[in-house]
Amino acid sequence: MSANVLRAAEKKLLSYLKTPYRGWYVDIGSVVGTSDKIWTIALNSDSPKMPLVLLHGLGAGVGLWCLNLDAFAAHRPVYAIDVLGFGRSSRPDFSSDAMEVERQLVQSVEEWRREMKLSDMILLGHSMGGFVAGAYAIAYPDRVKHLILADPWGLPPRPPAEETKRAKLPWWARALLYTMEPLNPLWAIRVAGPFGQKLVEKFRPDLVSKFSIAVDGDAQAVSQYIFQCNAQRPSGESAFHALNSGLGWAKNPLVSRIDQLSEDTPITIMYGSRSWMDSSAGQLLLDKRPESSYTAIKTIMGAGHHIYADKSDIFNETVNNICEFADECVEADNAVTRKQTRPVPTSQQETQTEEPVSSSPENQENTTSSRDEVETHRSS
């Protein structure tokens, strides 16, 4: 249970990539702790196209994008980060207040963006990462040219029927739930100590098998990465716990405040047909958005909650198509801006002085202010 073991486990998963990548820490300052750092990997960062930024879900890290990164990086710059509190990123003490935790997570992404000097991006979040991505888009709409929510957590409000169901449980079941509510979701992995990896293999063989192709069938390499991601100090896990109400519902669901999101921000929500997530929340979100806003719902048949791994080829193709659509929309907006700022003939009384606003990303990775550790990897 050490940072070095986690680093080695991540490296083994990412050895599946054919595209060269670099990894380093981005210093985002004192967002939560005194000196927070975000572990970042980048592929094809020299491309002039709009970048795709990836936010993982609860208990995950950049290594679990190993089946997707090559496909995405074939077309544009790709940045995957370990969300603050997870993976190899800093693990500070988050607030226990749900709205403050959300603000801290959103601000950590924004400070990372500033350090990376990305003017705008396509933002993709899976599960909890989808919640963070949605909250970020509400706070910083000008930075998100397309929001992709992959089987997102935290969209719908907690249904009143949940309380009724809980009240009908036997007394011992209610007592057990009450006892477990203060605990972090993945506490059992840490309590198991050195047997935690075996626990992952026993109770989540489906998750381990999804990534076996990336490590030549070495199931232990996958379970070790998942175990090491969650055997460390449960900082981000505690943040997720603060966001929760009951068994997995968000205290401040995104659907209830989707009206705060700019109507100009396009959204695509992706669900797996076999996921345990409530896909009706996507339709509810769509219904709440103005008719002038672009909102699409896509379902990948045969995929579960880990939609990016269950049907990775279909997922990759779908995301690439969404990104191409985002490029076209930005280019159309730029064309309108250029037309509006075209010089007016001198014979007319008015002159146009506003300069066009470029929404192309400034992929100046070499100017990132802090790189405590840089790892460069090239395909064999």
Secondary structure as UniProt FT lines:
FT   HELIX           3..14
FT   TURN            15..16
FT   STRAND          21..29
FT   STRAND          36..43
FT   TURN            45..46
FT   STRAND          52..55
FT   TURN            58..59
FT   HELIX           62..65
FT   TURN            66..68
FT   HELIX           69..73
FT   TURN            74..75
FT   STRAND          78..81
FT   TURN            84..85
FT   TURN            87..88
FT   HELIX           98..116
FT   STRAND          121..126
FT   HELIX           128..139
FT   HELIX           141..143
FT   STRAND          144..150
FT   HELIX           161..167
FT   HELIX           171..180
FT   TURN            181..182
FT   TURN            185..186
FT   HELIX           187..191
FT   HELIX           193..195
FT   HELIX           196..203
FT   HELIX           205..210
FT   HELIX           212..215
FT   TURN            216..217
FT   HELIX           219..231
FT   HELIX           235..243
FT   STRAND          244..245
FT   TURN            246..248
FT   STRAND          249..250
FT   HELIX           255..260
FT   TURN            263..264
FT   STRAND          267..272
FT   TURN            273..274
FT   HELIX           280..288
FT   TURN            291..292
FT   STRAND          295..300
FT   TURN            301..302
FT   HELIX           307..310
FT   HELIX           312..340
FT   TURN            346..347
FT   HELIX           365..367
FT   STRAND          374..377
//
